Amino acid sequence: MLEQSNRALKLVQLNKVKTASKKPRSNRRLLLGSILPVSLVIIWEAVSNMGIIETHLLPAPSAIIASLYQMVLDGTLWGHLGSTLTRVFAGFFIGTFAAIIIGSLVGYLKIIEELVDPIIQALRSIPSLAWVPLFILWMGIGETSKVTLISVGVFFPVYLNMVAGIRGVDRKLIEVGKIYGFTSFQIVRRIILPASLPSFLTGIRSGLGLGWMFVVAAEIMGASKGLGYLLIVGQNTYSPDTIIGSILLFAILGKLTDWFLKVIEERSLRWQDSLANQH
C-alpha cells in the first residue's frame, strides 16, 4: 500500500513538472513568433512617417488602425466580421463533414475509390473562381452560394488527407487486430482512425486555410457585408487603409483559427512518440 502511494505521489510530481515546463516553452514560442511581425510593423511605420513610401499607396499602420477603430466605434466592423466568420465556419463544417464521409469510404473500400476518386480529382483541378458564375446561376447571390463555394474549397484538402491517412495505415496493425479477434468496426475505431488521425488533422488545418481564401471569392458574389465586401468598398472608394485593414484582419483571424486547430492537434496526438512532442 505504501509503495502504491509513493508511485501515485511521483506521478503527481512528474505531471506538475511537465505542466510547469510547458509554460516557459509556450511563452518562448510566443516571444519568438512575435519578433518578425513586430519588427516589420515598426519598420513599416518608420518608413511611412519618413515619406519613403507614399501614404496613398501604403498607409502607415497607425492610419490603418485608426480606420479600423473608427469602424469599431460606428459598429460597422462587427457586422462585417460576424458575416465573414459565419460563412467560413458554416462552409468549413459542411465541407469537412462531406470530406470525412466520402474520404473514409474511398480510403477503406477499393471499389468506392475506383468509382468516385477519378471524378473528385478532376473537380479538384477546377480553379475556385470558375465556380462563382455557376453557383450564382444555380443559387443566386444569397448565402447558399457563398457557403457552398467555401465548402468546395474546404472539401478537397480534407478529403485528400483523409484518404492518404487511411491508405497509409500499416497493414501489419490490421493483421494484429484480426489476430486478436477485432470486428471490422473495432478495426476501424481502434486501429485505422487513430493511425490516420495525424493526416486528418493536417487536412482540416489546410481546409480551414483554404476556407479563408475562398470566402474572399464568395463575398465578391454580391455580398453587402463581410471583409471581402470591405475589400471591394476600399477599391471603389480608393481607400488603401480599408483594403489593407481588411487583409490584416483576414491574416489575424486565419492565424487565430489555425492556432486553435493546432492546439487541438497537439493535444490529440500526445500519444505519438514524435519529434514534435520532444521539444
Secondary structure, DSSP 8 states (H G I E B T S, - for coil): -HHHHHHHHHHHHHHHHHHHHHHHHHHHHHHHHHHHHHHHHHHHHHHHHTTSS-TTTS--HHHHHHHHHHHHHHTHHHHHHHHHHHHHHHHHHHHHHHHHHHHHHHHH-HHHHHHHHHHHHHHHTS-HHHHHHHHHHHHTTSHHHHHHHHHHHHHHHHHHHHHHHHHTS-HHHHHHHHHTT--HHHHIIIIIHHHHHHHHHHHHHHHHHHHHHHHHHHHTTT-SSSHHHHHHHHHHTT-HHHHHHHHHHHHHHHHHHHHHHHHHHHHHTTT---SGGG-
